[in-house]
Amino acid sequence: MMTATAAAYRRITARVFRFILIALISVVVLEPLLWMISSSFKPETEIFRYMGLIPRSVTLENYIEGWMGTGITYGLYFRNSFIIVVLAIAGNLFSCTLAAYAFARMNFRLRGVLFAIMFSTIMLPPHAVMITQYIFFFKLGVANSFIPLVLPKFLATDAFFIFLNVQFMRGIPRELDQAARVDGCTSWDIFSRIILPLCQPALVTTTIFTFLWTWNDFFPQLIYLTNPYLHTVSLALKRYVDPDALPAYGQMMAMSTLSILPIMVLFMLSQKLLIEGISTSGLKA
């Protein structure tokens, strides 16, 4: 009896110790984020004078003035960001799943070579092709628009998501394809009615990562979007660090806090599916 009690006590002690350790690490990791959120509610004069996480006086002036902006409200920036994000997600889900289905389930000449070339583009920095892409879109007359940011997504340019979906589709039994062929299904029927419904974790992972990367993207938007009315949230935050503008740290903290809310909400709503998609797709040979 004493041995069992001692073992249970050691298990409880180990769990409490792990919980305290994880809590301390979380506080250290989240301290910059918590300070940003706290500073968004502080008056401008107290942000760097008082560095505590709990504001001495709370104000919403930073949110009100930051949202109104200088002639353009932040609502327009959020709308532009959501338009680009939604179109990018739609493009990746459409094109990357089609390409992944071709590599994973169809037999054609040079499939292995083309897959290797596609996969090798993951190691290619996007900045290496930025100049040529800009010249291409500039000659088409669409440089100052959302098209350069969205159109490549519909052409399966994100090799990571193709690879992710290929790995998941390879784990689906091929007997399902054979049975569908016997019933008279075409390749499109197999893809749309059988493969896609079974790839939900991989599709959710593609959606979440596309949202994160597109929402936080900065350099391509800085290159292409010169019209202030087309700017996204990431570009709008840049004006707070402009050397020609007056510092407005409180407004910057407030708008930065608002900018991370969509990401936090999306992650909390789809955390389980995200983990499932990564574990079932990325670890299969």
Backbone as CSV, one residue per row, in Angstrom:
resi,resn,N_x,N_y,N_z,CA_x,CA_y,CA_z,C_x,C_y,C_z
1,MET,0.837,-1.206,0.000,0.000,0.000,0.000,0.872,1.257,0.000
2,MET,1.927,1.235,0.834,2.804,2.390,0.923,3.556,2.610,-0.392
3,THR,3.905,1.500,-1.042,4.627,1.621,-2.311,3.758,2.259,-3.383
4,ALA,2.500,1.836,-3.441,1.576,2.410,-4.427,1.323,3.887,-4.141
5,THR,1.200,4.224,-2.845,0.980,5.624,-2.482,2.193,6.490,-2.839
6,ALA,3.387,5.954,-2.602,4.603,6.692,-2.929,4.737,6.894,-4.436
7,ALA,4.372,5.860,-5.210,4.449,5.978,-6.668,3.459,7.023,-7.176
8,ALA,2.240,7.018,-6.620,1.251,8.013,-7.025,1.704,9.415,-6.640
9,TYR,2.320,9.536,-5.469,2.814,10.847,-5.037,3.908,11.351,-5.968
10,ARG,4.815,10.433,-6.396,5.886,10.838,-7.305,5.323,11.263,-8.668
11,ARG,4.276,10.566,-9.154,3.670,10.945,-10.427,3.036,12.320,-10.342
12,ILE,2.332,12.574,-9.237,1.693,13.882,-9.064,2.750,14.973,-8.962
13,THR,3.816,14.701,-8.220,4.891,15.683,-8.070,5.550,15.981,-9.419
14,ALA,5.763,14.936,-10.218,6.380,15.128,-11.533,5.473,15.965,-12.437
15,ARG,4.167,15.706,-12.386,3.229,16.486,-13.202,3.205,17.943,-12.778
16,VAL,3.203,18.186,-11.477,3.202,19.570,-10.982,4.486,20.277,-11.389
17,PHE,5.604,19.581,-11.275,6.891,20.183,-11.666,6.902,20.515,-13.153
18,ARG,6.392,19.600,-13.996,6.352,19.870,-15.434,5.433,21.041,-15.745
19,PHE,4.300,21.109,-15.057,3.364,22.215,-15.275,4.007,23.549,-14.910
20,ILE,4.700,23.601,-13.771,5.355,24.842,-13.351,6.458,25.220,-14.334
21,LEU,7.227,24.237,-14.792,8.308,24.509,-15.738,7.756,25.047,-17.053
22,ILE,6.693,24.411,-17.569,6.093,24.868,-18.823,5.498,26.260,-18.658
23,ALA,4.893,26.527,-17.492,4.316,27.848,-17.236,5.401,28.921,-17.221
24,LEU,6.538,28.628,-16.590,7.629,29.608,-16.548,8.198,29.864,-17.938
25,ILE,8.374,28.805,-18.717,8.885,28.972,-20.078,7.893,29.770,-20.926
26,SER,6.594,29.504,-20.734,5.575,30.226,-21.497,5.590,31.712,-21.169
27,VAL,5.783,32.035,-19.896,5.826,33.442,-19.508,7.013,34.141,-20.169
28,VAL,8.165,33.464,-20.208,9.353,34.055,-20.829,9.145,34.245,-22.325
29,VAL,8.555,33.228,-22.970,8.351,33.308,-24.413,7.292,34.344,-24.767
30,LEU,6.232,34.409,-23.973,5.115,35.303,-24.285,5.295,36.712,-23.730
31,GLU,6.363,36.956,-22.988,6.534,38.280,-22.371,6.542,39.419,-23.384
32,PRO,7.238,39.311,-24.535,7.161,40.418,-25.509,5.751,40.641,-26.035
33,LEU,5.011,39.552,-26.275,3.638,39.696,-26.760,2.750,40.331,-25.698
34,LEU,2.898,39.897,-24.456,2.096,40.476,-23.376,2.443,41.950,-23.165
35,TRP,3.728,42.290,-23.302,4.124,43.695,-23.144,3.528,44.541,-24.268
36,MET,3.477,44.004,-25.491,2.882,44.751,-26.596,1.398,45.008,-26.336
37,ILE,0.685,43.979,-25.899,-0.742,44.145,-25.611,-0.947,45.128,-24.466
38,SER,-0.115,45.020,-23.431,-0.227,45.944,-22.301,0.084,47.373,-22.725
39,SER,1.095,47.554,-23.553,1.476,48.898,-23.991,0.418,49.541,-24.866
40,SER,-0.396,48.722,-25.533,-1.442,49.287,-26.379,-2.516,50.001,-25.568
41,PHE,-2.594,49.701,-24.289,-3.577,50.353,-23.411,-2.951,51.443,-22.537
42,LYS,-1.661,51.684,-22.699,-0.994,52.714,-21.908,-0.999,54.040,-22.648
43,PRO,-0.991,55.158,-21.929,-0.773,56.450,-22.587,0.609,56.486,-23.233
44,GLU,0.753,57.309,-24.258,1.997,57.359,-25.020,3.204,57.649,-24.134
45,THR,3.027,58.477,-23.128,4.160,58.890,-22.294,4.606,57.809,-21.313
46,GLU,3.803,56.773,-21.094,4.129,55.754,-20.095,4.653,54.461,-20.695
47,ILE,4.681,54.359,-22.020,5.036,53.078,-22.638,6.459,52.667,-22.283
48,PHE,7.411,53.590,-22.418,8.808,53.262,-22.124,9.243,53.775,-20.756
49,ARG,8.429,54.619,-20.138,8.758,55.091,-18.797,8.400,54.033,-17.765
50,TYR,7.315,53.312,-17.991,6.889,52.251,-17.077,6.772,50.966,-17.892
51,MET,7.680,50.013,-17.648,7.789,48.809,-18.461,7.002,47.631,-17.894
52,GLY,6.213,47.828,-16.869,5.451,46.733,-16.289,4.371,46.218,-17.230
53,LEU,3.929,44.985,-16.991,2.903,44.383,-17.839,1.501,44.875,-17.494
54,ILE,1.308,45.357,-16.287,-0.003,45.858,-15.871,0.005,47.380,-15.965
55,PRO,-0.798,47.975,-16.849,-0.795,49.433,-17.008,-1.245,50.149,-15.738
56,ARG,-0.607,51.269,-15.447,-1.037,52.084,-14.305,-2.333,52.801,-14.611
57,SER,-2.494,53.220,-15.840,-3.742,53.848,-16.285,-4.091,53.287,-17.655
58,VAL,-5.361,52.970,-17.850,-5.818,52.318,-19.085,-6.512,53.347,-19.964
59,THR,-6.182,53.325,-21.245,-6.810,54.223,-22.206,-7.034,53.486,-23.517
60,LEU,-8.094,53.849,-24.215,-8.397,53.298,-25.539,-8.058,54.284,-26.650
61,GLU,-7.375,55.351,-26.304,-7.054,56.387,-27.284,-6.149,55.852,-28.389
62,ASN,-5.232,54.945,-28.029,-4.345,54.385,-29.050,-5.124,53.617,-30.109
63,TYR,-6.143,52.878,-29.697,-6.948,52.111,-30.645,-7.803,53.033,-31.520
64,ILE,-8.364,54.067,-30.905,-9.227,54.975,-31.666,-8.431,55.756,-32.693
65,GLU,-7.327,56.356,-32.260,-6.513,57.151,-33.188,-5.812,56.268,-34.222
66,GLY,-5.359,55.081,-33.788,-4.703,54.187,-34.732,-5.651,53.655,-35.786
67,TRP,-6.890,53.354,-35.396,-7.869,52.837,-36.357,-8.263,53.894,-37.381
68,MET,-8.393,55.126,-36.943,-8.764,56.191,-37.870,-7.635,56.505,-38.832
69,GLY,-6.372,56.332,-38.402,-5.245,56.529,-39.293,-5.106,57.977,-39.733
70,THR,-4.409,58.152,-40.840,-4.201,59.486,-41.412,-4.904,59.559,-42.760
71,GLY,-6.204,59.663,-42.721,-6.981,59.759,-43.948,-7.509,58.427,-44.433
72,ILE,-6.895,57.318,-44.062,-7.339,55.970,-44.445,-7.510,55.156,-43.171
73,THR,-8.688,54.628,-42.963,-8.936,53.848,-41.757,-8.308,52.466,-41.883
74,TYR,-8.050,51.849,-40.744,-7.452,50.515,-40.745,-8.423,49.457,-41.256
75,GLY,-9.710,49.779,-41.270,-10.669,48.828,-41.822,-10.363,48.502,-43.277
76,LEU,-9.898,49.498,-44.049,-9.546,49.260,-45.447,-8.335,48.338,-45.542
77,TYR,-7.356,48.523,-44.671,-6.178,47.658,-44.691,-6.553,46.211,-44.345
78,PHE,-7.425,46.051,-43.361,-7.868,44.705,-43.012,-8.653,44.079,-44.166
79,ARG,-9.469,44.856,-44.845,-10.220,44.323,-45.983,-9.279,43.865,-47.086
80,ASN,-8.269,44.678,-47.402,-7.301,44.293,-48.427,-6.555,43.017,-48.041
81,SER,-6.164,42.916,-46.777,-5.452,41.720,-46.332,-6.333,40.483,-46.446
82,PHE,-7.598,40.602,-46.049,-8.496,39.449,-46.126,-8.766,39.046,-47.576
83,ILE,-8.866,40.014,-48.479,-9.079,39.678,-49.892,-7.908,38.862,-50.424
84,ILE,-6.692,39.324,-50.151,-5.500,38.610,-50.622,-5.414,37.226,-49.979
85,VAL,-5.702,37.146,-48.682,-5.608,35.869,-47.975,-6.622,34.864,-48.512
86,VAL,-7.862,35.288,-48.689,-8.909,34.373,-49.175,-8.572,33.865,-50.575
87,LEU,-8.128,34.753,-51.457,-7.776,34.337,-52.811,-6.541,33.430,-52.808
88,ALA,-5.588,33.713,-51.941,-4.401,32.860,-51.859,-4.754,31.469,-51.360
89,ILE,-5.638,31.391,-50.373,-6.071,30.085,-49.867,-6.808,29.306,-50.955
90,ALA,-7.718,29.980,-51.650,-8.448,29.317,-52.727,-7.502,28.828,-53.813
91,GLY,-6.510,29.637,-54.158,-5.557,29.244,-55.188,-4.719,28.050,-54.784
92,ASN,-4.224,28.036,-53.562,-3.408,26.912,-53.110,-4.224,25.635,-52.976
93,LEU,-5.436,25.741,-52.449,-6.280,24.550,-52.319,-6.616,23.973,-53.689
94,PHE,-6.836,24.832,-54.669,-7.190,24.358,-56.005,-5.991,23.771,-56.742
95,SER,-4.928,24.545,-56.847,-3.808,24.142,-57.701,-2.902,23.106,-57.035
96,CYS,-2.595,23.292,-55.755,-1.664,22.375,-55.090,-2.254,20.985,-54.912
97,THR,-3.568,20.900,-54.651,-4.182,19.580,-54.526,-4.249,18.871,-55.876
98,LEU,-4.494,19.610,-56.943,-4.486,18.997,-58.269,-3.096,18.475,-58.623
99,ALA,-2.071,19.296,-58.389,-0.709,18.858,-58.666,-0.323,17.671,-57.787
100,ALA,-0.723,17.722,-56.521,-0.408,16.614,-55.619,-1.098,15.328,-56.057
101,TYR,-2.332,15.417,-56.526,-3.043,14.227,-57.002,-2.331,13.619,-58.207
102,ALA,-1.847,14.472,-59.093,-1.138,13.966,-60.273,0.138,13.240,-59.864
103,PHE,0.903,13.802,-58.933,2.149,13.172,-58.516,1.912,11.918,-57.675
104,ALA,0.847,11.904,-56.890,0.635,10.810,-55.946,-0.150,9.640,-56.524
105,ARG,-1.073,9.885,-57.465,-1.998,8.829,-57.878,-1.971,8.509,-59.370
106,MET,-1.298,9.331,-60.177,-1.316,9.117,-61.619,0.073,8.721,-62.106
107,ASN,0.091,7.933,-63.159,1.347,7.491,-63.760,1.545,8.200,-65.099
108,PHE,2.662,8.893,-65.243,2.991,9.559,-66.496,4.511,9.659,-66.616
109,ARG,4.979,9.902,-67.797,6.410,9.948,-68.049,7.070,11.096,-67.289
110,LEU,8.268,10.819,-66.809,9.093,11.807,-66.104,8.432,12.305,-64.817
111,ARG,7.552,11.487,-64.242,6.900,11.920,-63.004,7.927,12.129,-61.888
112,GLY,8.854,11.191,-61.746,9.864,11.320,-60.703,10.769,12.521,-60.901
113,VAL,11.155,12.768,-62.155,12.025,13.907,-62.451,11.296,15.217,-62.162
114,LEU,10.053,15.318,-62.607,9.292,16.541,-62.393,9.017,16.763,-60.901
115,PHE,8.780,15.672,-60.176,8.555,15.809,-58.740,9.822,16.298,-58.044
116,ALA,10.975,15.785,-58.477,12.244,16.234,-57.886,12.505,17.701,-58.188
117,ILE,12.209,18.125,-59.416,12.388,19.537,-59.768,11.444,20.406,-58.942
118,MET,10.195,19.956,-58.827,9.230,20.709,-58.028,9.695,20.815,-56.584
119,PHE,10.142,19.700,-56.017,10.540,19.697,-54.611,11.790,20.553,-54.384
120,SER,12.686,20.604,-55.366,13.914,21.386,-55.218,13.641,22.885,-55.154
121,THR,12.495,23.322,-55.655,12.181,24.753,-55.600,11.925,25.234,-54.178
122,ILE,11.717,24.302,-53.243,11.568,24.711,-51.847,12.834,25.402,-51.349
123,MET,13.984,24.959,-51.855,15.268,25.531,-51.433,15.594,26.836,-52.158
124,LEU,14.765,27.238,-53.115,15.023,28.466,-53.865,14.418,29.660,-53.124
125,PRO,15.215,30.623,-52.708,14.664,31.794,-52.005,13.722,32.575,-52.921
126,PRO,12.567,32.992,-52.426,11.639,33.741,-53.281,12.220,35.048,-53.791
127,HIS,13.176,35.618,-53.064,13.778,36.872,-53.503,14.630,36.691,-54.752
128,ALA,15.040,35.443,-55.033,15.885,35.208,-56.198,15.134,35.414,-57.506
129,VAL,13.820,35.227,-57.476,13.010,35.383,-58.700,12.117,36.616,-58.626
130,MET,12.290,37.420,-57.581,11.407,38.564,-57.388,11.556,39.587,-58.514
131,ILE,12.769,39.837,-58.964,12.990,40.857,-59.995,12.365,40.435,-61.313
132,THR,12.615,39.192,-61.717,12.034,38.725,-62.980,10.519,38.687,-62.924
133,GLN,9.969,38.290,-61.784,8.518,38.286,-61.640,7.951,39.699,-61.724
134,TYR,8.639,40.647,-61.094,8.155,42.020,-61.141,8.178,42.565,-62.568
135,ILE,9.261,42.285,-63.296,9.332,42.746,-64.689,8.203,42.134,-65.514
136,PHE,7.917,40.864,-65.270,6.853,40.182,-66.003,5.497,40.830,-65.742
137,PHE,5.171,41.045,-64.477,3.872,41.635,-64.136,3.817,43.115,-64.522
138,PHE,4.969,43.788,-64.469,4.993,45.196,-64.868,4.692,45.334,-66.356
139,LYS,5.244,44.452,-67.178,4.966,44.502,-68.611,3.504,44.155,-68.910
140,LEU,2.908,43.346,-68.054,1.487,43.042,-68.227,0.589,44.190,-67.766
141,GLY,1.154,45.157,-67.045,0.377,46.296,-66.574,-0.436,46.038,-65.330
142,VAL,-0.060,45.023,-64.555,-0.836,44.676,-63.351,0.038,44.725,-62.102
143,ALA,1.162,45.449,-62.165,2.088,45.459,-61.037,1.448,46.072,-59.804
144,ASN,0.726,47.163,-59.951,0.118,47.850,-58.809,-1.303,47.331,-58.576
145,SER,-1.383,46.037,-58.247,-2.681,45.408,-57.991,-2.458,44.146,-57.179
146,PHE,-3.571,43.459,-56.848,-3.476,42.209,-56.095,-3.079,41.030,-56.985
147,ILE,-3.129,41.185,-58.287,-2.911,40.059,-59.200,-1.537,39.413,-59.013
148,PRO,-0.430,40.168,-58.928,0.866,39.508,-58.740,0.966,38.709,-57.439
149,LEU,0.186,39.072,-56.439,0.232,38.382,-55.158,-0.661,37.153,-55.136
150,VAL,-1.656,37.111,-56.028,-2.666,36.052,-55.989,-2.517,35.060,-57.135
151,LEU,-2.220,35.561,-58.325,-2.173,34.693,-59.501,-1.208,33.520,-59.352
152,PRO,0.013,33.701,-58.815,0.901,32.532,-58.661,0.315,31.422,-57.800
153,LYS,-0.568,31.755,-56.869,-1.175,30.723,-56.017,-2.042,29.770,-56.826
154,PHE,-2.648,30.251,-57.914,-3.472,29.401,-58.761,-2.643,28.608,-59.761
155,LEU,-1.318,28.762,-59.735,-0.434,28.056,-60.659,0.470,27.066,-59.924
156,ALA,0.105,26.698,-58.697,0.823,25.674,-57.914,2.299,26.024,-57.752
157,THR,2.568,27.223,-57.282,3.954,27.650,-57.080,4.483,27.343,-55.684
158,ASP,3.621,26.947,-54.753,4.053,26.631,-53.387,4.347,25.139,-53.290
159,ALA,5.611,24.781,-53.487,5.994,23.370,-53.508,5.775,22.690,-52.163
160,PHE,5.860,23.450,-51.083,5.673,22.851,-49.757,4.284,22.232,-49.627
161,PHE,3.260,22.929,-50.090,1.905,22.417,-49.966,1.650,21.261,-50.935
162,ILE,2.300,21.268,-52.092,2.194,20.129,-52.997,2.778,18.890,-52.331
163,PHE,3.964,19.044,-51.756,4.604,17.923,-51.071,3.764,17.442,-49.894
164,LEU,3.206,18.363,-49.134,2.383,18.004,-47.984,1.193,17.153,-48.410
165,ASN,0.505,17.560,-49.463,-0.661,16.814,-49.925,-0.277,15.507,-50.611
166,VAL,0.873,15.494,-51.282,1.342,14.238,-51.882,1.577,13.196,-50.805
167,GLN,2.239,13.592,-49.731,2.515,12.659,-48.644,1.225,12.106,-48.042
168,PHE,0.218,12.941,-47.926,-1.045,12.478,-47.356,-1.780,11.554,-48.328
169,MET,-1.808,11.923,-49.605,-2.528,11.109,-50.590,-1.878,9.750,-50.790
170,ARG,-0.574,9.663,-50.608,0.090,8.368,-50.741,-0.345,7.391,-49.660
171,GLY,-0.846,7.893,-48.550,-1.312,7.018,-47.489,-2.729,6.509,-47.674
172,ILE,-3.434,7.013,-48.673,-4.799,6.547,-48.962,-4.709,5.276,-49.798
173,PRO,-5.392,4.207,-49.411,-5.292,2.936,-50.162,-5.680,3.104,-51.629
174,ARG,-4.883,2.532,-52.504,-5.164,2.599,-53.932,-6.341,1.715,-54.336
175,GLU,-6.748,0.815,-53.450,-7.915,-0.013,-53.765,-9.160,0.843,-53.957
176,LEU,-9.198,1.999,-53.314,-10.338,2.899,-53.507,-10.378,3.415,-54.940
177,ASP,-9.227,3.720,-55.508,-9.170,4.160,-56.903,-9.625,3.052,-57.850
178,GLN,-9.138,1.836,-57.578,-9.492,0.718,-58.442,-10.980,0.420,-58.395
179,ALA,-11.563,0.471,-57.190,-12.999,0.239,-57.078,-13.795,1.325,-57.783
180,ALA,-13.320,2.553,-57.702,-14.007,3.648,-58.382,-13.906,3.494,-59.892
181,ARG,-12.756,3.032,-60.385,-12.608,2.803,-61.821,-13.589,1.748,-62.313
182,VAL,-13.768,0.696,-61.517,-14.722,-0.357,-61.887,-16.130,0.203,-61.985
183,ASP,-16.460,1.144,-61.120,-17.795,1.751,-61.139,-17.937,2.809,-62.219
184,GLY,-16.885,3.052,-63.012,-16.975,3.993,-64.116,-16.582,5.419,-63.784
185,CYS,-15.898,5.633,-62.670,-15.493,6.993,-62.290,-14.279,7.430,-63.100
186,THR,-14.252,8.688,-63.437,-13.100,9.272,-64.106,-12.079,9.732,-63.066
187,SER,-10.933,10.198,-63.547,-9.905,10.703,-62.622,-10.423,11.887,-61.813
188,TRP,-11.206,12.747,-62.463,-11.773,13.886,-61.744,-12.765,13.434,-60.679
189,ASP,-13.565,12.414,-60.985,-14.510,11.892,-59.994,-13.766,11.315,-58.796
190,ILE,-12.698,10.576,-59.059,-11.919,10.004,-57.953,-11.304,11.107,-57.108
191,PHE,-10.789,12.121,-57.769,-10.152,13.229,-57.043,-11.162,14.002,-56.194
192,SER,-12.291,14.343,-56.782,-13.251,15.215,-56.098,-14.135,14.473,-55.101
193,ARG,-14.464,13.211,-55.373,-15.414,12.485,-54.526,-14.753,11.552,-53.515
194,ILE,-13.510,11.170,-53.764,-12.865,10.206,-52.871,-11.645,10.810,-52.185
195,ILE,-10.721,11.337,-52.979,-9.451,11.800,-52.421,-9.631,13.047,-51.565
196,LEU,-10.294,14.051,-52.108,-10.439,15.312,-51.363,-11.141,15.141,-50.021
197,PRO,-12.271,14.405,-49.950,-12.900,14.248,-48.622,-12.007,13.561,-47.606
198,LEU,-11.102,12.690,-48.056,-10.205,11.990,-47.140,-8.973,12.821,-46.783
199,CYS,-8.757,13.927,-47.473,-7.578,14.772,-47.253,-7.888,15.991,-46.387
200,GLN,-8.931,15.935,-45.607,-9.334,17.106,-44.833,-8.221,17.628,-43.920
201,PRO,-7.500,16.765,-43.169,-6.414,17.315,-42.327,-5.352,18.050,-43.140
202,ALA,-4.957,17.499,-44.300,-3.950,18.164,-45.129,-4.484,19.466,-45.698
203,LEU,-5.760,19.495,-46.061,-6.353,20.720,-46.599,-6.424,21.803,-45.523
204,VAL,-6.760,21.393,-44.306,-6.805,22.365,-43.209,-5.405,22.918,-42.926
205,THR,-4.404,22.045,-42.954,-3.030,22.501,-42.752,-2.620,23.484,-43.834
206,THR,-2.958,23.175,-45.082,-2.666,24.091,-46.188,-3.349,25.432,-45.983
207,THR,-4.596,25.393,-45.548,-5.346,26.630,-45.328,-4.709,27.484,-44.234
208,ILE,-4.351,26.856,-43.130,-3.818,27.610,-41.993,-2.458,28.221,-42.327
209,PHE,-1.569,27.427,-42.908,-0.243,27.947,-43.231,-0.313,29.013,-44.327
210,THR,-1.195,28.829,-45.290,-1.358,29.870,-46.311,-1.850,31.158,-45.673
211,PHE,-2.782,31.044,-44.753,-3.289,32.230,-44.048,-2.158,32.916,-43.281
212,LEU,-1.388,32.136,-42.536,-0.316,32.727,-41.729,0.721,33.404,-42.602
213,TRP,1.191,32.718,-43.619,2.272,33.263,-44.442,1.798,34.461,-45.266
214,THR,0.577,34.408,-45.753,0.072,35.519,-46.568,-0.256,36.721,-45.698
215,TRP,-0.856,36.490,-44.553,-1.214,37.592,-43.654,0.029,38.325,-43.156
216,ASN,1.085,37.583,-42.865,2.306,38.193,-42.342,3.280,38.622,-43.436
217,ASP,2.945,38.343,-44.696,3.857,38.662,-45.782,4.045,40.174,-45.892
218,PHE,5.263,40.576,-46.215,5.556,42.009,-46.273,6.284,42.420,-47.552
219,PHE,7.378,41.733,-47.871,8.229,42.203,-48.960,7.524,42.208,-50.322
220,PRO,6.838,41.125,-50.754,6.142,41.197,-52.048,5.086,42.291,-52.090
221,GLN,4.379,42.492,-50.991,3.373,43.551,-50.955,4.030,44.925,-51.024
222,LEU,5.195,45.063,-50.408,5.917,46.333,-50.480,6.370,46.624,-51.910
223,ILE,6.729,45.581,-52.643,7.220,45.755,-54.016,6.077,46.102,-54.962
224,TYR,4.966,45.408,-54.860,3.908,45.530,-55.856,2.873,46.611,-55.524
225,LEU,2.526,46.771,-54.265,1.412,47.651,-53.906,1.935,49.047,-53.585
226,THR,1.907,49.915,-54.565,2.343,51.297,-54.362,1.180,52.229,-54.062
227,ASN,-0.032,51.830,-54.391,-1.210,52.640,-54.103,-1.570,52.493,-52.622
228,PRO,-1.619,53.594,-51.853,-1.932,53.474,-50.419,-3.280,52.823,-50.145
229,TYR,-4.235,52.937,-51.064,-5.544,52.340,-50.851,-5.543,50.834,-51.092
230,LEU,-4.417,50.288,-51.561,-4.274,48.846,-51.737,-3.387,48.223,-50.661
231,HIS,-2.880,49.022,-49.760,-1.973,48.511,-48.733,-2.685,47.530,-47.809
232,THR,-1.904,46.599,-47.297,-2.400,45.610,-46.343,-2.007,46.025,-44.927
233,VAL,-2.379,45.196,-43.961,-2.084,45.518,-42.566,-0.582,45.591,-42.329
234,SER,0.174,44.644,-42.900,1.622,44.647,-42.687,2.273,45.903,-43.256
235,LEU,1.787,46.387,-44.391,2.322,47.626,-44.956,1.881,48.836,-44.143
236,ALA,0.661,48.797,-43.627,0.177,49.925,-42.833,0.988,50.094,-41.551
237,LEU,1.448,48.984,-40.979,2.246,49.080,-39.761,3.614,49.706,-40.029
238,LYS,4.055,49.669,-41.272,5.373,50.213,-41.613,5.445,51.713,-41.389
239,ARG,4.315,52.403,-41.522,4.370,53.857,-41.414,4.730,54.313,-39.992
240,TYR,4.591,53.418,-39.017,4.941,53.795,-37.648,6.454,53.795,-37.429
241,VAL,7.198,53.151,-38.317,8.659,53.155,-38.205,9.291,53.979,-39.318
242,ASP,8.483,54.774,-39.984,8.987,55.655,-41.035,9.795,56.775,-40.398
243,PRO,11.059,56.965,-40.801,11.873,58.025,-40.166,11.346,59.423,-40.419
244,ASP,10.522,59.596,-41.460,9.981,60.924,-41.767,8.694,61.227,-41.002
245,ALA,8.167,60.245,-40.275,6.909,60.432,-39.554,7.177,60.554,-38.055
246,LEU,6.247,61.172,-37.360,6.351,61.302,-35.915,6.106,59.952,-35.258
247,PRO,6.847,59.597,-34.221,6.641,58.307,-33.559,5.275,58.256,-32.878
248,ALA,4.616,57.130,-33.059,3.315,56.890,-32.421,3.323,55.451,-31.932
249,TYR,4.091,55.196,-30.878,4.299,53.831,-30.409,3.018,53.224,-29.844
250,GLY,2.211,54.046,-29.200,0.957,53.523,-28.662,0.032,53.020,-29.759
251,GLN,-0.096,53.806,-30.835,-0.922,53.379,-31.965,-0.331,52.141,-32.640
252,MET,0.986,52.078,-32.729,1.625,50.914,-33.338,1.345,49.657,-32.520
253,MET,1.423,49.753,-31.202,1.124,48.606,-30.346,-0.337,48.198,-30.470
254,ALA,-1.213,49.179,-30.550,-2.640,48.877,-30.645,-2.978,48.188,-31.961
255,MET,-2.483,48.711,-33.069,-2.775,48.101,-34.369,-2.054,46.764,-34.540
256,SER,-0.890,46.620,-33.933,-0.207,45.322,-33.970,-0.996,44.279,-33.198
257,THR,-1.598,44.694,-32.091,-2.435,43.770,-31.328,-3.638,43.325,-32.139
258,LEU,-4.266,44.268,-32.825,-5.417,43.900,-33.659,-5.004,43.010,-34.826
259,SER,-3.808,43.219,-35.337,-3.376,42.462,-36.517,-3.135,40.987,-36.207
260,ILE,-2.833,40.650,-34.954,-2.578,39.253,-34.619,-3.842,38.517,-34.179
261,LEU,-4.940,39.244,-33.981,-6.169,38.593,-33.530,-6.688,37.563,-34.529
262,PRO,-6.748,37.855,-35.852,-7.228,36.821,-36.783,-6.392,35.549,-36.747
263,ILE,-5.077,35.682,-36.589,-4.215,34.506,-36.530,-4.484,33.698,-35.269
264,MET,-4.632,34.368,-34.148,-4.889,33.670,-32.895,-6.238,32.955,-32.928
265,VAL,-7.255,33.612,-33.469,-8.588,32.988,-33.548,-8.553,31.773,-34.463
266,LEU,-7.906,31.911,-35.614,-7.816,30.791,-36.555,-7.079,29.615,-35.937
267,PHE,-5.996,29.877,-35.245,-5.227,28.789,-34.650,-6.018,28.088,-33.550
268,MET,-6.712,28.841,-32.716,-7.480,28.226,-31.636,-8.634,27.385,-32.170
269,LEU,-9.240,27.805,-33.281,-10.370,27.062,-33.826,-9.943,25.796,-34.566
270,SER,-8.717,25.766,-35.059,-8.292,24.645,-35.912,-7.013,23.986,-35.411
271,GLN,-6.729,24.103,-34.126,-5.482,23.575,-33.596,-5.395,22.062,-33.746
272,LYS,-6.471,21.346,-33.424,-6.442,19.884,-33.490,-6.242,19.398,-34.919
273,LEU,-6.976,20.001,-35.867,-6.835,19.591,-37.264,-5.456,19.933,-37.808
274,LEU,-4.876,21.035,-37.342,-3.530,21.415,-37.789,-2.509,20.378,-37.337
275,ILE,-2.563,19.997,-36.074,-1.626,18.998,-35.563,-1.824,17.666,-36.255
276,GLU,-3.078,17.286,-36.482,-3.362,16.028,-37.173,-2.832,16.043,-38.597
277,GLY,-3.015,17.178,-39.291,-2.547,17.273,-40.660,-1.048,17.177,-40.765
278,ILE,-0.317,17.818,-39.824,1.138,17.767,-39.873,1.635,16.375,-39.533
279,SER,1.023,15.748,-38.501,1.499,14.440,-38.059,1.213,13.346,-39.069
280,THR,0.087,13.451,-39.796,-0.269,12.402,-40.744,0.296,12.638,-42.129
281,SER,0.730,13.860,-42.413,1.268,14.153,-43.738,2.778,14.216,-43.761
282,GLY,3.356,14.846,-42.781,4.782,15.102,-42.839,5.656,13.936,-42.423
283,LEU,5.093,12.898,-41.788,5.918,11.817,-41.290,5.822,10.553,-42.128
284,LYS,5.024,10.568,-43.204,4.895,9.371,-44.036,5.992,9.368,-45.085
285,ALA,6.520,8.209,-45.350,7.562,8.084,-46.370,6.950,7.930,-47.747
